[in-house]
């Protein structure tokens, strides 16, 4: 599970509906899959190869209905595309009466049957439907394959590939334009805040489809945060992965940063070749600006990016009372995971330079405690974040530190006995150019 999902609570940014149907999060309306429980592939004479690929008419929803049957089945589709067009390719599944549901993977190929893009789960991950959004590099025939995750990654699934009559799905190819709901196609008006393009308003999400016209190109977008949207909120800016294992761009975006209306940097990516999840929690209203910079190096043949912007409810903010010591630790309850195993808790901490935060948890015997926290790698200015699990004697039992290249993750620490355990958060300093000082953590006991 990705850190950005694990570290957000039930009301966090990971709950925004950004599934492959993109019903409130994008340009395509949901449509329930057909209910023909007996539908199946026709075997060798069906669409199990490039040569027998099913034709999908673009801008038809659904474009095709299929079933992953028998186990290990792969279905092929083809459509005609035009160079420079933006398209969304997606699957939509629905659980059968017994809860069985296909977990799809889409792989896209050009007319030479060379892979150019691939997606397992739409990002941010809210389900197992697949989605690709990209700018087509050439005019001609495109192919794509849909397979079950258990076929795509058999080593990660016990029992090997699955499939059957209940593994039904729909798939479509939709052309995206400036008229598509919730979509902004960047028109390259300029490279500074004065030329910022406003994102679609009245929504909790928007998709930005952009390209880099020059080596020094910077795209700037603005978003108005009304007074009714005061903190705590999560403001999630995610650049989709590039390349043939991602959304098909030749290269990803370069630096991405977020400022307020005065130009103060609230958050900035540190991953270098693009980001997944600049997530500044804000306690302000007014205009927020997003800057997307062209990557360094030689231009590619199809340099573009897909930026998803969401606002949603945040993790519970730490209390106002001091919690810098074990004796003053803020109590956090572990609650049963809805539809899952074990218990979980979530926290949004503020950690300015020199601050230390303690959180107390009551953990049952036999539990394994996991802690995932995001800060600098999610855009905050906190440097050297460390999370420690401590006992009632304030002794360190285990720890993990976030770096510019590694997430902070304590993976399944086995508690020695039932009792109170403490999560201690501390950093080594604050980036002088970034005001954001948040730390977002998810805690789970299994």
BELSUL-V161821 format. One record per pair of residues at least 12 apart in sequence whose C-alpha atoms are under 10 Angstrom apart, sorted by the first residue. I is the first residue (numbers start at 1). J is the second residue. Records with the same first field share a line. If there is no record, write none. Layout:
I->J ; J
//
This chain:
1->125
2->124 ; 125 ; 372
3->277 ; 371 ; 372 ; 373 ; 374 ; 378 ; 407 ; 408 ; 409 ; 441 ; 442
4->124 ; 125 ; 236 ; 276 ; 277 ; 278 ; 279 ; 372 ; 373 ; 374 ; 377 ; 378 ; 440 ; 441 ; 442
5->123 ; 124 ; 125 ; 126 ; 277 ; 372 ; 442
6->344 ; 346 ; 371 ; 372 ; 373 ; 374 ; 441 ; 442 ; 443 ; 444
7->315 ; 345 ; 346 ; 347 ; 348 ; 371 ; 372 ; 373 ; 374 ; 439 ; 440 ; 441 ; 442 ; 443 ; 444
8->234 ; 313 ; 314 ; 315 ; 316 ; 345 ; 346 ; 347 ; 348 ; 372 ; 373 ; 374 ; 440 ; 441 ; 442 ; 443
9->313 ; 314 ; 315 ; 316 ; 344 ; 345 ; 346 ; 347 ; 348 ; 440 ; 441 ; 442 ; 443
10->313 ; 314 ; 315 ; 337 ; 338 ; 345 ; 346
11->233 ; 234 ; 312 ; 313 ; 314 ; 315 ; 316 ; 346
12->233 ; 234 ; 235 ; 236 ; 311 ; 312 ; 313 ; 314 ; 315 ; 316 ; 346
13->124 ; 126 ; 233 ; 234 ; 235 ; 236 ; 277 ; 279 ; 310 ; 311 ; 312 ; 313 ; 314 ; 315
14->123 ; 124 ; 125 ; 126 ; 234 ; 236 ; 310 ; 312 ; 313 ; 314
15->124 ; 125 ; 126 ; 127 ; 312 ; 313
16->124 ; 125 ; 126 ; 204 ; 205 ; 310 ; 311 ; 312 ; 313
17->123 ; 124 ; 125 ; 126 ; 127 ; 204 ; 205 ; 310
18->122 ; 123 ; 124 ; 125 ; 126 ; 127 ; 129 ; 131 ; 205 ; 206 ; 308 ; 310
19->90 ; 91 ; 92 ; 121 ; 122 ; 123 ; 124 ; 125 ; 126 ; 127 ; 128 ; 129 ; 130 ; 131
20->88 ; 89 ; 90 ; 91 ; 92 ; 93 ; 121 ; 122 ; 123 ; 125 ; 126 ; 127 ; 128 ; 129 ; 130 ; 131 ; 132 ; 171 ; 172
21->88 ; 89 ; 90 ; 91 ; 92 ; 93 ; 122 ; 129 ; 130 ; 131 ; 170 ; 171 ; 172
22->88 ; 90 ; 92 ; 122 ; 131 ; 182
23->181
24->181 ; 182 ; 203 ; 204 ; 205 ; 206
25->181 ; 182 ; 183 ; 203 ; 204 ; 205 ; 206 ; 207 ; 308 ; 309 ; 310
26->88 ; 176 ; 180 ; 181 ; 182 ; 183 ; 205 ; 206 ; 207 ; 308
27->88 ; 174 ; 175 ; 176 ; 177 ; 179 ; 180 ; 181 ; 182 ; 183 ; 206 ; 207
28->59 ; 61 ; 88 ; 90 ; 172 ; 173 ; 174 ; 175 ; 176 ; 180 ; 181 ; 182
29->61 ; 62 ; 181
30->61 ; 62 ; 92
31->61 ; 62 ; 92 ; 93 ; 94 ; 170
32->62 ; 92 ; 93 ; 94 ; 169 ; 170
33->62 ; 64 ; 65 ; 66 ; 91 ; 92 ; 93 ; 94 ; 95 ; 168 ; 169 ; 170 ; 171
34->62 ; 65 ; 66 ; 93 ; 94 ; 168 ; 169 ; 170
35->94 ; 96 ; 166 ; 168 ; 169
36->65 ; 66 ; 67 ; 165 ; 166 ; 168
37->67 ; 96 ; 164 ; 165 ; 166 ; 167 ; 168
38->67 ; 164 ; 165 ; 166 ; 168
39->65 ; 66 ; 67 ; 68 ; 69 ; 164 ; 165 ; 166 ; 167 ; 168
40->65 ; 66 ; 67 ; 68 ; 69 ; 70 ; 164 ; 165 ; 166 ; 167 ; 168
41->66 ; 67 ; 68 ; 69 ; 70 ; 73 ; 74 ; 75 ; 164 ; 165
42->69
43->69 ; 70 ; 73
46->75 ; 76
47->66 ; 73 ; 74 ; 75 ; 76 ; 77 ; 145
48->73 ; 74 ; 75 ; 76 ; 77 ; 145 ; 146
49->74 ; 75 ; 76 ; 77 ; 143 ; 145
50->75 ; 76 ; 77 ; 78 ; 109 ; 113 ; 143 ; 144 ; 145
51->76 ; 77 ; 78 ; 143
52->75 ; 76 ; 77 ; 78
53->75 ; 76 ; 77 ; 78 ; 79 ; 143 ; 144 ; 145
54->75 ; 76 ; 77 ; 78 ; 79 ; 143 ; 144
55->76 ; 77 ; 78 ; 79 ; 80 ; 143
56->77 ; 78 ; 79 ; 80 ; 143 ; 171 ; 172 ; 173
57->78 ; 79 ; 80 ; 172 ; 173 ; 174
58->78 ; 79 ; 80 ; 81 ; 87 ; 88 ; 89 ; 172 ; 173 ; 174 ; 175
59->87 ; 88 ; 172 ; 173 ; 174 ; 175 ; 176
60->171 ; 172 ; 173 ; 174 ; 175
61->170 ; 171 ; 172 ; 173 ; 174
62->90 ; 91 ; 92 ; 169 ; 170 ; 171 ; 172 ; 173 ; 174
63->77 ; 79 ; 90 ; 91 ; 170 ; 171 ; 172 ; 173 ; 174
64->77 ; 91 ; 169 ; 170 ; 171 ; 172 ; 173
65->91 ; 92 ; 93 ; 168 ; 169 ; 170 ; 171 ; 172
66->146 ; 165 ; 167 ; 168 ; 169 ; 170 ; 171
67->93 ; 102 ; 146 ; 147 ; 163 ; 164 ; 165 ; 166 ; 167 ; 168 ; 169 ; 170
68->102 ; 103 ; 104 ; 146 ; 147 ; 148 ; 162 ; 163 ; 164 ; 165 ; 166 ; 167 ; 168 ; 169
69->148 ; 162 ; 163 ; 164 ; 165 ; 166 ; 167 ; 168
70->161 ; 162 ; 163 ; 164 ; 165 ; 167
71->147 ; 148 ; 150 ; 151 ; 160 ; 161 ; 162 ; 163 ; 164 ; 165 ; 167
72->147 ; 148 ; 149 ; 150 ; 151 ; 152 ; 154 ; 160 ; 161 ; 162 ; 163 ; 164
73->146 ; 147 ; 148 ; 151 ; 161 ; 162 ; 163 ; 164
74->105 ; 145 ; 146 ; 147 ; 148 ; 151 ; 152
75->106 ; 144 ; 145 ; 146 ; 147 ; 148
76->106 ; 107 ; 108 ; 143 ; 144 ; 145 ; 146 ; 147
77->108 ; 142 ; 143 ; 144 ; 145 ; 146 ; 171 ; 172
78->108 ; 109 ; 110 ; 111 ; 141 ; 142 ; 143 ; 144 ; 145 ; 173
79->140 ; 141 ; 142 ; 143 ; 144 ; 172 ; 173
80->111 ; 139 ; 140 ; 141 ; 142 ; 143 ; 173
81->110 ; 136 ; 137 ; 138 ; 139 ; 140 ; 141 ; 142 ; 173 ; 175
82->135 ; 136 ; 137 ; 138 ; 139 ; 140 ; 141 ; 142
83->135 ; 136 ; 137 ; 138 ; 139 ; 140
84->134 ; 135 ; 136 ; 137 ; 138 ; 139 ; 302
85->134 ; 135 ; 136 ; 137 ; 138 ; 139 ; 175 ; 176 ; 177
86->133 ; 134 ; 135 ; 136 ; 137 ; 174 ; 175 ; 176 ; 177 ; 185 ; 209 ; 210
87->132 ; 133 ; 134 ; 135 ; 136 ; 173 ; 174 ; 175 ; 176 ; 177
88->131 ; 132 ; 133 ; 134 ; 135 ; 172 ; 173 ; 174 ; 175 ; 176
89->106 ; 108 ; 119 ; 130 ; 131 ; 132 ; 133 ; 134 ; 144 ; 171 ; 172 ; 173 ; 174 ; 175
90->104 ; 105 ; 106 ; 119 ; 121 ; 122 ; 129 ; 130 ; 131 ; 132 ; 133 ; 146 ; 170 ; 171 ; 172 ; 173 ; 174
91->103 ; 104 ; 105 ; 106 ; 121 ; 122 ; 128 ; 129 ; 130 ; 131 ; 132 ; 146 ; 169 ; 170 ; 171 ; 172 ; 173
92->104 ; 128 ; 129 ; 130 ; 131 ; 168 ; 169 ; 170 ; 171 ; 172
93->127 ; 128 ; 129 ; 130 ; 167 ; 168 ; 169 ; 170 ; 171
94->129 ; 166 ; 167 ; 168 ; 169 ; 170
95->166 ; 167 ; 168 ; 169
96->165 ; 166 ; 167 ; 168
97->166
98->166
99->166
100->163 ; 164 ; 165 ; 166 ; 167 ; 168
101->128 ; 129 ; 163 ; 166 ; 167 ; 168 ; 169
102->128 ; 129 ; 147 ; 148 ; 149 ; 150 ; 162 ; 163 ; 164 ; 166 ; 167 ; 168 ; 169
103->120 ; 121 ; 127 ; 128 ; 129 ; 130 ; 146 ; 147 ; 148 ; 149 ; 150 ; 151 ; 162 ; 163 ; 167 ; 169
104->119 ; 120 ; 121 ; 128 ; 129 ; 130 ; 131 ; 145 ; 146 ; 147 ; 148 ; 149 ; 150 ; 151 ; 152 ; 167 ; 169
105->118 ; 119 ; 120 ; 121 ; 122 ; 128 ; 129 ; 130 ; 131 ; 145 ; 146 ; 147 ; 148 ; 149 ; 150 ; 151 ; 152 ; 153
106->118 ; 119 ; 120 ; 121 ; 129 ; 130 ; 131 ; 132 ; 144 ; 145 ; 146 ; 147 ; 148 ; 149 ; 152 ; 171
107->119 ; 120 ; 130 ; 131 ; 132 ; 143 ; 144 ; 145 ; 146 ; 147 ; 244 ; 245 ; 246 ; 247
108->132 ; 142 ; 143 ; 144 ; 145 ; 146 ; 244 ; 245 ; 246 ; 247 ; 248
109->141 ; 142 ; 143 ; 144 ; 145 ; 244 ; 248
110->136 ; 137 ; 138 ; 139 ; 140 ; 141 ; 142 ; 143 ; 144
111->138 ; 139 ; 140 ; 141 ; 142 ; 143
112->140 ; 141 ; 142 ; 143
113->141 ; 142 ; 143 ; 144
114->142 ; 143 ; 244
115->143 ; 144 ; 243 ; 244 ; 245 ; 248
116->136 ; 137 ; 142 ; 144 ; 242 ; 243 ; 244 ; 245 ; 246 ; 247 ; 248 ; 249 ; 250
117->132 ; 133 ; 134 ; 144 ; 241 ; 242 ; 243 ; 244 ; 245 ; 246 ; 247 ; 248 ; 249
118->130 ; 131 ; 132 ; 144 ; 145 ; 241 ; 242 ; 243 ; 244 ; 245 ; 246 ; 247 ; 248
119->131 ; 132 ; 133 ; 146 ; 241 ; 244 ; 245 ; 246 ; 247 ; 248
120->132 ; 146 ; 147 ; 148 ; 149 ; 152 ; 245 ; 246
121->149
122->240
123->238 ; 239 ; 240 ; 241 ; 276 ; 308
124->236 ; 238 ; 240 ; 276 ; 277 ; 308 ; 310
128->149
129->169
130->146 ; 171
131->171 ; 172 ; 173 ; 247
132->173 ; 240 ; 246 ; 247 ; 248 ; 306
133->173 ; 174 ; 175 ; 176 ; 207 ; 209 ; 240 ; 246 ; 247 ; 248 ; 249 ; 305 ; 306
134->176 ; 209 ; 210 ; 240 ; 242 ; 246 ; 247 ; 248 ; 249 ; 302 ; 304 ; 305 ; 306
135->175 ; 176 ; 209 ; 210 ; 211 ; 247 ; 248 ; 249 ; 302 ; 303 ; 304 ; 305 ; 306
136->248 ; 249 ; 302 ; 304
137->248 ; 249 ; 250 ; 301 ; 302 ; 303
138->302
146->169 ; 171
147->161 ; 163
148->161 ; 162 ; 163 ; 167
149->161 ; 162
150->162 ; 163
151->163
176->209
177->209
178->209
180->207
181->200 ; 206 ; 207
182->199 ; 200 ; 201 ; 202 ; 203 ; 204 ; 205 ; 206 ; 207 ; 208
183->199 ; 200 ; 205 ; 206 ; 207 ; 208 ; 209 ; 308
184->197 ; 198 ; 199 ; 200 ; 206 ; 207 ; 208 ; 209 ; 210 ; 221 ; 307
185->197 ; 199 ; 207 ; 208 ; 209 ; 210 ; 211 ; 306
186->208 ; 209 ; 210 ; 211 ; 212 ; 219 ; 220 ; 221
187->209 ; 210 ; 211 ; 219
188->210 ; 211 ; 212 ; 213 ; 217 ; 218 ; 219 ; 220
189->219 ; 220
190->217 ; 218 ; 219 ; 220
191->216 ; 217 ; 218 ; 219 ; 220 ; 291 ; 292 ; 293
192->217 ; 218 ; 219 ; 220 ; 221 ; 291
193->218 ; 219 ; 220 ; 221 ; 222 ; 259 ; 261 ; 262 ; 263 ; 289 ; 290 ; 291
194->220 ; 221
195->219 ; 220 ; 221 ; 222
196->219 ; 220 ; 221 ; 222 ; 223 ; 289 ; 290 ; 291
197->219 ; 220 ; 221 ; 222 ; 223 ; 289 ; 290
198->220 ; 221 ; 222 ; 223 ; 224 ; 287 ; 288 ; 289
199->221 ; 222 ; 223 ; 224 ; 289 ; 290 ; 309
200->222 ; 223 ; 224
201->223 ; 224 ; 225
202->224
203->310 ; 311
204->235 ; 309 ; 310 ; 311 ; 312
205->235 ; 236 ; 237 ; 308 ; 309 ; 310 ; 311 ; 312
206->237 ; 307 ; 308 ; 309 ; 310 ; 311
207->237 ; 238 ; 306 ; 307 ; 308 ; 309 ; 310
208->221 ; 239 ; 305 ; 306 ; 307 ; 308 ; 309
209->304 ; 305 ; 306 ; 307 ; 308
210->253 ; 292 ; 303 ; 304 ; 305 ; 306 ; 307
211->249 ; 253 ; 294 ; 302 ; 303 ; 304 ; 305 ; 306
212->253 ; 292 ; 293 ; 294 ; 295 ; 299 ; 300 ; 302 ; 303 ; 304 ; 305
213->294 ; 299 ; 303 ; 304
214->294 ; 299
215->293 ; 294 ; 295 ; 296 ; 297 ; 298 ; 299
216->293 ; 294 ; 295 ; 296
217->292 ; 293 ; 294 ; 295
218->253 ; 254 ; 255 ; 256 ; 291 ; 292 ; 293 ; 294 ; 295
219->256 ; 290 ; 291 ; 292 ; 293 ; 294
220->256 ; 257 ; 258 ; 289 ; 290 ; 291 ; 292 ; 293
221->258 ; 288 ; 289 ; 290 ; 291 ; 292
222->258 ; 259 ; 260 ; 261 ; 287 ; 288 ; 289 ; 290 ; 291
223->260 ; 261 ; 286 ; 287 ; 288 ; 289 ; 290 ; 309
224->261 ; 285 ; 286 ; 287 ; 288 ; 289
225->282 ; 284 ; 285 ; 286 ; 287 ; 288 ; 311
226->284 ; 285 ; 286 ; 287
227->283 ; 284 ; 285 ; 286
228->285
229->282 ; 283 ; 284 ; 285 ; 286 ; 311 ; 312 ; 313
230->281 ; 282 ; 283 ; 284 ; 285 ; 286
231->281 ; 282 ; 283 ; 284 ; 285 ; 313 ; 314 ; 317
232->281 ; 282 ; 283 ; 284 ; 312 ; 313 ; 314 ; 315 ; 316 ; 317 ; 348
233->279 ; 280 ; 281 ; 282 ; 283 ; 284 ; 311 ; 312 ; 313 ; 314 ; 315 ; 316 ; 317
234->278 ; 279 ; 280 ; 281 ; 282 ; 310 ; 311 ; 312 ; 313 ; 314 ; 315 ; 348
235->258 ; 277 ; 278 ; 279 ; 280 ; 281 ; 282 ; 288 ; 309 ; 310 ; 311 ; 312 ; 313 ; 314
236->276 ; 277 ; 278 ; 279 ; 280 ; 281 ; 308 ; 309 ; 310 ; 311 ; 312 ; 378 ; 379
237->256 ; 257 ; 258 ; 275 ; 276 ; 277 ; 278 ; 279 ; 280 ; 290 ; 307 ; 308 ; 309 ; 310 ; 311 ; 378 ; 379
238->256 ; 274 ; 275 ; 276 ; 277 ; 278 ; 279 ; 306 ; 307 ; 308 ; 309 ; 310 ; 378
239->252 ; 253 ; 254 ; 256 ; 274 ; 275 ; 276 ; 277 ; 278 ; 292 ; 305 ; 306 ; 307 ; 308 ; 309
240->252 ; 253 ; 274 ; 275 ; 276 ; 277 ; 305 ; 306 ; 307 ; 308
241->253 ; 273 ; 274 ; 275 ; 276 ; 305 ; 306 ; 307
242->273 ; 274 ; 303 ; 304 ; 305 ; 306
243->302 ; 303
247->304 ; 305 ; 306
248->302 ; 303 ; 304 ; 305
249->300 ; 301 ; 302 ; 303 ; 304 ; 305 ; 306
250->299 ; 300 ; 301 ; 302 ; 303 ; 304 ; 305
251->273 ; 274 ; 294 ; 295 ; 296 ; 297 ; 298 ; 299 ; 300 ; 301 ; 302 ; 303 ; 304 ; 305
252->272 ; 273 ; 274 ; 275 ; 293 ; 294 ; 295 ; 303 ; 304 ; 305 ; 306
253->272 ; 273 ; 274 ; 275 ; 292 ; 293 ; 294 ; 295 ; 296 ; 303 ; 304 ; 305 ; 306 ; 307
254->269 ; 270 ; 271 ; 272 ; 273 ; 274 ; 275 ; 292 ; 293 ; 294 ; 295 ; 296
255->268 ; 269 ; 270 ; 271 ; 272 ; 273 ; 274 ; 275 ; 291 ; 292 ; 293 ; 294 ; 295 ; 296
256->268 ; 269 ; 270 ; 271 ; 272 ; 273 ; 274 ; 275 ; 278 ; 290 ; 291 ; 292 ; 293 ; 294 ; 379
257->269 ; 270 ; 275 ; 278 ; 289 ; 290 ; 291 ; 292 ; 293 ; 379 ; 434
258->278 ; 279 ; 280 ; 288 ; 289 ; 290 ; 291 ; 292 ; 379 ; 434
259->280 ; 287 ; 288 ; 289 ; 290 ; 291 ; 434 ; 435
260->282 ; 284 ; 285 ; 286 ; 287 ; 288 ; 289 ; 290
261->285 ; 286 ; 287 ; 288 ; 289
262->287 ; 288 ; 289
263->288 ; 289
264->288 ; 289 ; 433 ; 434 ; 435
265->288 ; 289 ; 290 ; 379 ; 380 ; 381 ; 432 ; 433 ; 434 ; 435 ; 436
266->278 ; 279 ; 280 ; 281 ; 282 ; 288 ; 289 ; 379 ; 380 ; 381 ; 433 ; 434 ; 435 ; 436 ; 437
267->279 ; 280 ; 281 ; 290 ; 375 ; 376 ; 377 ; 378 ; 379 ; 380 ; 381 ; 433 ; 434 ; 435 ; 436 ; 437
268->280 ; 290 ; 291 ; 376 ; 377 ; 378 ; 379 ; 380 ; 381 ; 433 ; 434 ; 435 ; 436
269->376 ; 377 ; 378 ; 379 ; 380 ; 381 ; 404
270->376 ; 377 ; 378 ; 379 ; 380 ; 381 ; 403 ; 404 ; 405
271->376 ; 377 ; 378 ; 379 ; 404 ; 405 ; 406
272->295 ; 296 ; 404 ; 405
273->294 ; 295 ; 296
274->292 ; 293 ; 294 ; 295 ; 305
275->307 ; 377 ; 378 ; 379
276->307 ; 308 ; 377 ; 378 ; 379
277->308 ; 309 ; 374 ; 377 ; 378 ; 379
278->309 ; 374 ; 375 ; 376 ; 377 ; 378 ; 379 ; 380
279->309 ; 310 ; 311 ; 374 ; 375 ; 376 ; 377 ; 378 ; 379 ; 380 ; 436 ; 438 ; 440
280->375 ; 378 ; 379 ; 380 ; 381 ; 435 ; 436 ; 437 ; 438 ; 439 ; 440
281->311 ; 313 ; 314 ; 315 ; 317 ; 348 ; 350 ; 380 ; 436 ; 437 ; 438 ; 439 ; 440
282->314 ; 436 ; 438
290->309
292->305 ; 307
314->346 ; 347 ; 348 ; 440
315->345 ; 346 ; 347 ; 348 ; 349 ; 440 ; 441 ; 442
316->332 ; 345 ; 346 ; 347 ; 348 ; 349 ; 440
317->346 ; 347 ; 348 ; 349 ; 350 ; 438 ; 439 ; 440
318->330 ; 331 ; 332 ; 346 ; 347 ; 348 ; 349 ; 350 ; 357 ; 359
319->331 ; 348 ; 349 ; 350
322->356 ; 357 ; 358
323->355 ; 356 ; 357 ; 358 ; 359 ; 360 ; 424
324->355 ; 356 ; 357 ; 358 ; 359 ; 424 ; 425 ; 426
325->356 ; 357 ; 358 ; 359 ; 394 ; 424
326->357 ; 358 ; 359 ; 360 ; 390 ; 391 ; 392 ; 393 ; 394 ; 421 ; 422 ; 423 ; 424
327->358 ; 360 ; 392 ; 394
328->357 ; 358 ; 359 ; 360
329->357 ; 358 ; 359 ; 360 ; 361 ; 422 ; 423 ; 424
330->357 ; 358 ; 359 ; 360 ; 361 ; 422 ; 423
331->358 ; 359 ; 360 ; 361 ; 362 ; 420 ; 422
332->344 ; 345 ; 346 ; 347 ; 359 ; 360 ; 361 ; 362 ; 422 ; 423
333->345 ; 346 ; 359 ; 360 ; 361 ; 362 ; 363
334->346 ; 361 ; 362 ; 363 ; 443 ; 444 ; 445
335->444 ; 445
336->444 ; 445
337->444 ; 445 ; 446
340->446
341->444 ; 445 ; 446
342->367 ; 368 ; 369 ; 444 ; 445 ; 446
343->363 ; 367 ; 369 ; 443 ; 444 ; 445 ; 446
344->369 ; 370 ; 371 ; 442 ; 443 ; 444 ; 445 ; 446
345->361 ; 371 ; 441 ; 442 ; 443 ; 444 ; 445
346->371 ; 372 ; 373 ; 440 ; 441 ; 442 ; 443 ; 444
347->359 ; 373 ; 439 ; 440 ; 441 ; 442 ; 443
348->373 ; 374 ; 438 ; 439 ; 440 ; 441 ; 442
349->375 ; 425 ; 437 ; 438 ; 439 ; 440 ; 441
350->382 ; 425 ; 436 ; 437 ; 438 ; 439 ; 440
351->375 ; 381 ; 382 ; 383 ; 385 ; 425 ; 426 ; 427 ; 429 ; 430 ; 436 ; 437 ; 438 ; 439
352->381 ; 382 ; 383 ; 426 ; 427 ; 428 ; 429 ; 430 ; 435 ; 436 ; 437 ; 438 ; 439
353->381 ; 382 ; 383 ; 426 ; 427 ; 428 ; 429 ; 430 ; 431 ; 437
354->426 ; 427 ; 428 ; 429 ; 430
355->425 ; 426 ; 427 ; 428 ; 429
356->424 ; 425 ; 426 ; 427
357->387 ; 422 ; 423 ; 424 ; 425 ; 426
358->387 ; 388 ; 389 ; 390 ; 422 ; 423 ; 424 ; 425 ; 426
359->389 ; 421 ; 422 ; 423 ; 424 ; 425
360->389 ; 390 ; 391 ; 392 ; 420 ; 421 ; 422 ; 423 ; 424
361->419 ; 420 ; 421 ; 422 ; 423 ; 443
362->418 ; 419 ; 420 ; 421 ; 422
363->415 ; 417 ; 418 ; 419 ; 420 ; 421 ; 422 ; 445 ; 446
364->415 ; 416 ; 417 ; 418 ; 419 ; 420 ; 445 ; 446
365->414 ; 415 ; 416 ; 417 ; 418 ; 419
366->414 ; 415 ; 416 ; 417 ; 418 ; 445 ; 446
367->412 ; 413 ; 414 ; 415 ; 416 ; 417 ; 418 ; 444 ; 445 ; 446
368->411 ; 412 ; 413 ; 414 ; 415 ; 416 ; 444 ; 445 ; 446
369->389 ; 410 ; 411 ; 412 ; 413 ; 414 ; 415 ; 421 ; 443 ; 444 ; 445 ; 446
370->389 ; 409 ; 410 ; 411 ; 412 ; 413 ; 414 ; 442 ; 443 ; 444 ; 445 ; 446
371->387 ; 388 ; 389 ; 399 ; 400 ; 408 ; 409 ; 410 ; 411 ; 412 ; 413 ; 423 ; 441 ; 442 ; 443 ; 444 ; 445
372->387 ; 400 ; 402 ; 407 ; 408 ; 409 ; 410 ; 411 ; 440 ; 441 ; 442 ; 443 ; 444
373->385 ; 386 ; 387 ; 400 ; 401 ; 402 ; 407 ; 408 ; 409 ; 410 ; 425 ; 439 ; 440 ; 441 ; 442 ; 443
374->402 ; 407 ; 408 ; 409 ; 438 ; 439 ; 440 ; 441 ; 442
375->402 ; 403 ; 407 ; 408 ; 427 ; 436 ; 437 ; 438 ; 439 ; 440 ; 441
376->402 ; 403 ; 404 ; 407 ; 430 ; 431 ; 434 ; 436 ; 437 ; 438 ; 439
377->402 ; 403 ; 404 ; 405 ; 406 ; 407 ; 408
378->407 ; 438 ; 439 ; 440
379->434 ; 436 ; 437 ; 438
380->430 ; 431 ; 434 ; 435 ; 436 ; 437 ; 438 ; 439 ; 440
381->429 ; 430 ; 431 ; 432 ; 433 ; 434 ; 435 ; 436 ; 437 ; 438 ; 439
382->402 ; 426 ; 427 ; 428 ; 429 ; 430 ; 431 ; 432 ; 434 ; 435 ; 436 ; 437 ; 438 ; 439
383->401 ; 402 ; 403 ; 404 ; 426 ; 427 ; 428 ; 429 ; 430 ; 431 ; 437
384->401 ; 402 ; 403 ; 404 ; 426 ; 427 ; 428 ; 429 ; 430
385->400 ; 401 ; 402 ; 403 ; 407 ; 408 ; 425 ; 426 ; 427 ; 428 ; 429 ; 439
386->399 ; 400 ; 401 ; 402 ; 403 ; 408 ; 409 ; 424 ; 425 ; 426 ; 427 ; 428
387->399 ; 400 ; 401 ; 402 ; 408 ; 409 ; 410 ; 422 ; 423 ; 424 ; 425 ; 426 ; 427 ; 441
388->400 ; 401 ; 410 ; 422 ; 423 ; 424 ; 425 ; 426
389->410 ; 413 ; 415 ; 421 ; 422 ; 423 ; 424 ; 425
390->420 ; 421 ; 422 ; 423 ; 424
391->415 ; 416 ; 419 ; 420 ; 421 ; 422 ; 423
392->419 ; 420 ; 421 ; 422
393->421
394->421 ; 422 ; 424
395->422
396->422 ; 423 ; 424
397->413 ; 414 ; 415 ; 416 ; 421 ; 422
398->410 ; 411 ; 413 ; 423
399->411 ; 413 ; 423 ; 424 ; 425
401->425 ; 426 ; 427
402->427
408->441
409->441 ; 442 ; 443
410->443
411->444
412->444 ; 445 ; 446
413->445 ; 446
414->445 ; 446
415->445
423->443
425->439 ; 441
426->439
427->439
//
